[in-house]
Amino acid sequence: MDTGVIIAIVVGALILLALFALLGRMGRARRHETRREEAHEIRREAEVGRAQADRTRAEADVQGAEARRQEALSRERAANADEQHREARDRHIEAAEKDPDADPDEAAAQFDREPRFERDDQGEVVRDEQHEQPPPQQR
């Protein structure tokens, strides 16, 4: 075999190797770009999900705060109602003490026997001595 042919074969083989290397790099670069685009899309979807989660959390926090405010308002109203009830009872007893024909102990007992209802923490009637439905609570 002639030296020129051997050199041509070696040069051709080197050109083929360089071509394969170049094609390999181009394919790898294309795969990397595709993976970058996929990663970017996943990050974008994750950001959308995060924003939705943040909005849902904020809405839940607002609802929780409103529920706590309503509960505090309900407890305050119940305490006010109890205080008004005690004041009314005390006034009945005071009136009985001033009335020469009335007995303060009997006035207190009669006031305590008068029908009334009580609500639990959820607003449900737990004691109703006349078995009547009280007016609904304002919310």
C-alpha positions as CSV (number, residue, x, y, z in Angstrom):
1,M,0.0,0.0,0.0
2,D,1.2,3.4,-0.9
3,T,2.1,5.9,1.8
4,G,-0.3,8.5,0.3
5,V,-3.2,6.1,0.6
6,I,-2.4,5.3,4.2
7,I,-2.2,9.1,5.0
8,A,-5.5,9.6,3.2
9,I,-7.1,6.8,5.2
10,V,-5.7,8.2,8.5
11,V,-6.8,11.7,7.6
12,G,-10.3,10.4,6.6
13,A,-10.6,8.5,9.9
14,L,-9.5,11.6,11.8
15,I,-12.1,13.7,9.9
16,L,-14.8,11.1,10.7
17,L,-13.8,11.0,14.4
18,A,-13.9,14.9,14.5
19,L,-17.3,14.8,12.8
20,F,-18.6,12.2,15.2
21,A,-17.3,14.3,18.2
22,L,-18.9,17.4,16.8
23,L,-22.2,15.7,16.2
24,G,-22.0,14.2,19.7
25,R,-21.5,17.7,21.2
26,M,-24.3,19.1,19.2
27,G,-26.6,16.4,20.3
28,R,-25.6,16.8,23.9
29,A,-26.0,20.6,23.7
30,R,-29.5,20.1,22.2
31,R,-30.4,17.6,25.0
32,H,-29.1,20.1,27.6
33,E,-31.1,22.9,26.1
34,T,-34.3,20.7,26.1
35,R,-33.6,19.8,29.8
36,R,-33.1,23.5,30.6
37,E,-36.4,24.4,29.0
38,E,-38.1,21.5,31.0
39,A,-36.5,22.7,34.2
40,H,-37.6,26.3,33.5
41,E,-41.2,25.1,32.9
42,I,-41.1,23.1,36.1
43,R,-39.8,26.1,38.0
44,R,-42.6,28.3,36.5
45,E,-45.2,25.8,37.5
46,A,-43.7,25.6,41.0
47,E,-43.9,29.4,41.3
48,V,-47.5,29.3,40.3
49,G,-48.2,26.6,42.8
50,R,-46.4,28.6,45.5
51,A,-48.4,31.7,44.7
52,Q,-51.6,29.7,44.9
53,A,-50.5,28.2,48.2
54,D,-49.6,31.6,49.6
55,R,-53.0,33.0,48.5
56,T,-54.8,30.0,50.1
57,R,-52.8,30.4,53.3
58,A,-53.6,34.1,53.4
59,E,-57.3,33.4,52.9
60,A,-57.2,30.8,55.7
61,D,-55.5,33.2,58.0
62,V,-58.2,35.8,57.3
63,Q,-61.0,33.3,57.9
64,G,-59.3,32.2,61.1
65,A,-58.9,35.7,62.3
66,E,-62.6,36.4,61.5
67,A,-63.6,33.2,63.4
68,R,-61.6,34.3,66.4
69,R,-63.1,37.8,66.3
70,Q,-66.6,36.3,66.1
71,E,-65.9,33.9,68.9
72,A,-64.6,36.8,71.1
73,L,-67.6,38.9,70.2
74,S,-69.9,36.0,71.1
75,R,-68.2,35.5,74.5
76,E,-68.4,39.2,75.2
77,R,-72.1,39.3,74.4
78,A,-72.7,36.3,76.6
79,A,-70.8,37.9,79.4
80,N,-72.8,41.1,78.9
81,A,-76.1,39.1,78.9
82,D,-75.0,37.3,82.1
83,E,-74.1,40.7,83.7
84,Q,-77.5,42.2,82.7
85,H,-79.2,39.1,84.1
86,R,-77.4,39.5,87.4
87,E,-78.2,43.2,87.6
88,A,-81.9,42.5,86.8
89,R,-81.9,39.9,89.6
90,D,-80.3,42.3,92.0
91,R,-82.8,45.1,91.1
92,H,-85.7,42.6,91.8
93,I,-84.2,41.8,95.2
94,E,-83.6,45.5,95.9
95,A,-87.2,46.3,95.0
96,A,-88.4,43.5,97.3
97,E,-86.3,44.8,100.1
98,K,-87.9,48.2,99.8
99,D,-91.4,46.8,99.5
100,P,-92.9,46.1,102.9
101,D,-95.2,43.4,101.5
102,A,-92.5,41.5,99.6
103,D,-89.9,39.0,100.8
104,P,-86.4,39.4,99.2
105,D,-85.7,35.7,99.4
106,E,-89.0,34.9,97.7
107,A,-88.3,37.5,95.0
108,A,-84.9,36.0,94.3
109,A,-86.4,32.5,94.2
110,Q,-89.2,33.6,91.8
111,F,-86.7,35.4,89.6
112,D,-84.5,32.3,89.4
113,R,-87.6,30.2,88.5
114,E,-88.4,32.3,85.5
115,P,-87.7,30.5,82.3
116,R,-84.6,31.4,80.4
117,F,-82.2,29.6,78.0
118,E,-78.5,29.3,77.7
119,R,-76.3,28.7,74.7
120,D,-73.0,26.7,74.5
121,D,-69.8,27.9,72.7
122,Q,-71.2,26.9,69.3
123,G,-74.4,29.0,69.9
124,E,-76.7,25.9,70.4
125,V,-79.4,26.0,73.1
126,V,-78.2,23.8,76.0
127,R,-80.9,24.7,78.5
128,D,-84.4,25.9,77.7
129,E,-86.7,25.7,80.6
130,Q,-89.9,26.5,78.6
131,H,-88.8,24.4,75.6
132,E,-89.2,27.4,73.3
133,Q,-86.8,28.3,70.5
134,P,-85.1,31.6,71.4
135,P,-84.6,34.2,68.7
136,P,-81.6,33.5,66.5
137,Q,-78.3,35.2,67.5
138,Q,-77.0,37.9,65.3
139,R,-73.8,37.0,63.5
